[in-house]
Amino acid sequence: MAVRKRTFKMRGLSELQKSLNTLPDRLRENALKNASAAGARVIRDEAKRLVAVESGGLRDDIVVARTFKQRGRRIRLRGAVVLGIRGSSRFFAHLIEFGSSRQSPQPFMRPALRAKAAEALKVIGAKLAKEINKAASKLSGWKSVKSIKRLTK
């Protein structure tokens, strides 16, 4: 299968990075986690809309999570989220997405990502600017960066 390359342009990333670097670690991680969760929810909602529905179980098991299991251990992510499948649906979701020798593929995650990637980036930028300003208000003597508003346009 040919790999398609997509590029996106965002303005104001250097100002955003400077603002993030001035925040304490905990506030920075919370800002990144909340912003990435907001963007992942956009893609999750599209995947739920696109998935083939028989009983609705797979649709209900598409989630955005801050933890995941690996080899029986719960792993907590710092400053990030996972968009994936939970519950018993995780054992067969890949067969629906990619197909098998007995079933043709009915992709839902990849088309959702392709269709909503640009919107998700806009949501992440807007939420991150909001989170930085919220964190700034918690810190005394730290003023919010007005140039971050460029990300929301």
C-alpha positions in Angstrom: 0.0 0.0 0.0 1.3 3.4 -0.9 2.0 5.8 2.0 0.4 9.2 1.6 2.2 12.1 3.2 0.2 15.0 4.6 1.6 18.3 5.8 0.0 21.0 8.0 1.1 24.5 8.7 0.5 26.1 12.1 1.5 29.6 13.0 2.6 30.7 16.4 4.2 27.4 17.4 7.4 29.1 18.6 5.4 31.4 20.9 3.5 28.4 22.1 6.7 26.5 22.9 8.2 29.4 24.8 5.0 29.8 26.9 4.9 26.0 27.6 8.6 26.1 28.7 7.9 28.7 31.3 5.2 26.6 33.0 6.1 24.2 35.8 6.2 20.5 34.8 2.9 19.5 36.3 1.0 22.4 34.7 2.7 21.8 31.4 1.7 18.1 31.4 -1.9 18.9 32.3 -2.1 21.5 29.5 -0.7 19.1 26.9 -2.9 16.2 28.1 -6.1 18.3 28.0 -5.3 19.7 24.6 -4.4 16.4 23.1 -7.5 14.8 24.6 -9.6 17.6 23.0 -8.1 16.9 19.5 -8.4 13.1 20.0 -12.1 13.5 20.8 -12.6 15.1 17.4 -11.1 12.0 15.7 -12.9 9.6 18.1 -16.3 11.1 17.2 -15.6 10.7 13.5 -14.5 7.1 14.0 -17.7 6.4 15.9 -19.7 7.8 13.1 -17.9 5.8 10.4 -17.7 2.4 12.1 -19.9 -0.4 10.8 -22.6 -1.0 13.5 -24.2 -4.4 14.2 -24.7 -4.3 17.9 -23.0 -1.0 18.7 -20.4 -2.6 20.9 -17.4 -1.6 18.9 -18.7 2.0 18.4 -19.2 2.3 22.2 -15.6 0.9 22.8 -13.8 3.6 20.8 -12.3 5.8 23.5 -9.8 8.5 24.4 -7.8 7.4 27.5 -5.0 8.7 29.6 -3.9 5.1 30.5 -3.5 1.9 28.7 -2.7 -1.8 29.5 0.5 -3.4 28.3 1.3 -6.9 29.3 -1.2 -6.8 32.1 0.2 -3.6 33.6 -1.6 -0.2 33.6 0.6 2.5 32.1 -0.2 6.1 32.7 0.8 8.6 30.0 2.4 12.0 30.9 1.1 14.9 28.8 -0.5 12.6 26.2 -3.6 10.5 25.5 -4.4 7.3 23.5 -7.1 7.0 21.0 -8.1 3.3 20.8 -10.4 0.4 21.5 -11.3 -0.9 24.9 -13.1 -3.9 26.2 -13.7 -7.1 24.3 -13.9 -5.2 21.0 -10.1 -4.8 21.1 -9.8 -8.4 20.1 -11.6 -8.0 16.7 -11.5 -4.3 15.8 -8.4 -4.8 13.7 -10.2 -7.4 11.6 -13.0 -4.9 10.8 -10.5 -2.1 10.1 -8.1 -4.2 7.9 -10.3 -7.2 6.9 -9.4 -10.9 6.9 -9.3 -13.8 4.5 -13.1 -14.1 5.1 -14.1 -10.5 5.4 -13.4 -7.4 3.4 -12.1 -4.4 5.3 -14.4 -1.7 6.6 -12.0 0.9 7.8 -13.1 3.5 10.3 -10.0 4.7 12.3 -7.8 5.6 9.3 -10.5 7.5 7.4 -11.5 9.3 10.6 -7.9 10.5 11.1 -7.6 11.6 7.4 -10.9 13.5 7.5 -10.4 15.2 10.9 -6.7 15.7 11.3 -6.7 19.4 10.4 -9.7 20.1 12.6 -8.1 18.2 15.4 -5.0 20.3 15.1 -7.0 23.5 15.3 -8.8 22.2 18.4 -5.5 21.3 20.0 -4.1 24.8 19.3 -7.1 26.5 20.7 -7.3 24.3 23.8 -3.6 24.6 24.4 -3.8 28.4 24.3 -6.7 28.3 26.7 -4.9 25.9 29.0 -1.7 28.0 29.0 -3.7 31.1 30.0 -5.5 29.1 32.7 -2.2 27.9 34.1 -0.8 31.4 33.9 -3.6 32.7 36.1 -2.7 30.1 38.7 0.9 31.4 38.8 1.6 34.7 40.4 3.6 37.2 38.4 3.2 35.3 35.1 1.4 37.1 32.3 -0.4 35.3 29.5 1.1 35.6 26.0 -1.4 37.4 23.7 0.3 36.1 20.5 -1.0 32.6 21.3 -4.4 33.8 20.0 -3.0 33.3 16.5 -3.3 29.6 16.9 -7.1 29.8 17.2 -7.7 31.5 13.9 
